[in-house]
Amino acid sequence: MSQQADTSGTAGSYGAADTRPTKIMYVAEATAHGGRDGYVTSHDGRIELRLAMPPALGGDGNGTNPEQLFAAGYSSCFHNALVLVGRRAGLDLSGSTVAAKVGIGPNNARGYGLAVALNVSLPLIDQDLASRLVAAAHQVCPYSNATRDNIDVSIVLS
């Protein structure tokens, strides 16, 4: 059974919480060469990926694309935030997963926008507690904080 998690902010009528970092603990560096039909590299050499437009956008699909990279980053970051929140509550979240779907399409400002759907599985946790953990993780996760009120993010418990 799927259930939509309550991911509303906690700031209420007092305005949005300031989620900017107070201290930078790590900086990742990557460089794109050739845009969506090129390649990306990281400064430490751990990433060297060919990029290609997906067939749905007119490309050959013979490489990864920025939306896949964003989905991988968001799902892993959100899962880590979920485990952190669970650990703080004394819970074991073994077997939990977070899957991300990132969609891209035209927006009303003559550009393009993203939409994200996160599917969270917490098989050992009841739905009510799982919903509260997901809402707390959504406040902790840097990707959630960066995207809040900028793109549509839906979170579904399955």
N, C-alpha and C positions, 0 to 999 in steps of 0.2 A: 504494500500500500504506500503510495506516495503522499507526502504532506509538505506543503509549502511552509518554510520556516519564517518566523517573524524576524526580518532583518532591518526593521526600522531603527533609526538612530536613537540614541538616548539623550540627545541634547535638548529635545522638547522645544519650547518657545523661546529658550534663551539663546538660540543660535547654534551653529554647528561647532563641534569640538575642534580644536586646533590639533590636527594629527601630524603636523610636520615633525621630523626628528629633532630632538634637542642636541643630539650628538651623532655624528656619522661614525658607524662602527666598521663598515666595509664598503668599498666602492668596486663595482663590476665595470669592466670596460670592454666594449665591442665596437667593431667598425664594419659598416656595410659598404660593399663594393658593387656597384651596378644595380642598386635598388632591388626590386622584386625578382629580377632575372639575373642575379649575380651571385654573390656569396657573402657570408658573414664570418668574421674571425673574432676571437677574444684575445685580449692582450697577453694572456698567459698560454695561448696555444691550445687550450682544451676544447675550444669550439672552432671548427672549420667546416661550415655547412654550405652546400649549394642551395640557392634559393630558386624557386620557380613559381610562377603563377599557377594556381590550381585550375583544372579544366573548367570549373564553374565560372571562373573569371577570364576565360579565354586563353589560358596557358596550357603547357604540356604536362604539368604536374610532376615533372622529373626532378623534384627537390622539395625541400620543406618550404614553409611560408611563415610570415610573421604571425599569423593567427594561430598556427600550431605552436609556435614558440611561446606565445602569450598564454595559450591554454596550458601548456606544460608548466610554465612559471606560476600561474595563478593557482592551479590545482595543487602543486607541491607546497606552495607557500600557505595556502588555506589549510591544507591537511596538517602542516606543522603547527599552525595557530590552534587548530582543533585539538591536537594532541597536547599542546601546552596548557590549554584551558582545562582539558580533562585531567591532566596530571595535577594541576592546582586544586582540582576538586577531589583528588584522591581516586580517580577512575582509571581503569584499564581500557584503552580503546583499541585493543588488539583486533585485527581483522577489519578495521575501518578503512574506507577509501574515499577519495574525492576525485570525481571526473569533471572535466570542464569542456564546455562547447563554447567556442568563440565565433560569433557571426560578424560579418562585415557587409555593409551596404550603404547606399547613398543616404545622405541626411538632407534636411531642409535648408542648409546653409551652403549648398552647392559643393559640399565636400563629402566625406565618408565618415561613418561612425561604426562603433562596435557595440555588440550586445553579448553578455556572458550568461551562461546557464551552468550552475554548479550542481552536481548530483552527489549528495553525501550519503554514504552508507555507514551506519553505526549498528551493526548486527547484534551487539550485546547490550544495547542501551534502549530503554523504553522511549517511545516517541515524544513524550512530554519533556523528559530530561534531554533527549537528543536535540529537540528544538531550542531549548535554552542554551545548550552548549554551542550550537551552530550560531545563534545570535551573538553570543559572547566572542566566538572566534572571528565573526565578521567585524567586530570592533577592534580586535587585536591585529588581524592580518594586514600587512602593509599594502598588498594589492587591493584589498577591499577599501582601505582608507584612501588610496590614490584614485580609485574609480568612483567612489561614493558621490552621487549627484552629478556625475559626468557621463556615465553610461548605465544602461539598464543591466542590473545583475539580479538574476533570480536564483534562489537556492531551494532545492527540493531534497527532502529526506526520502530515501527509499528503503 
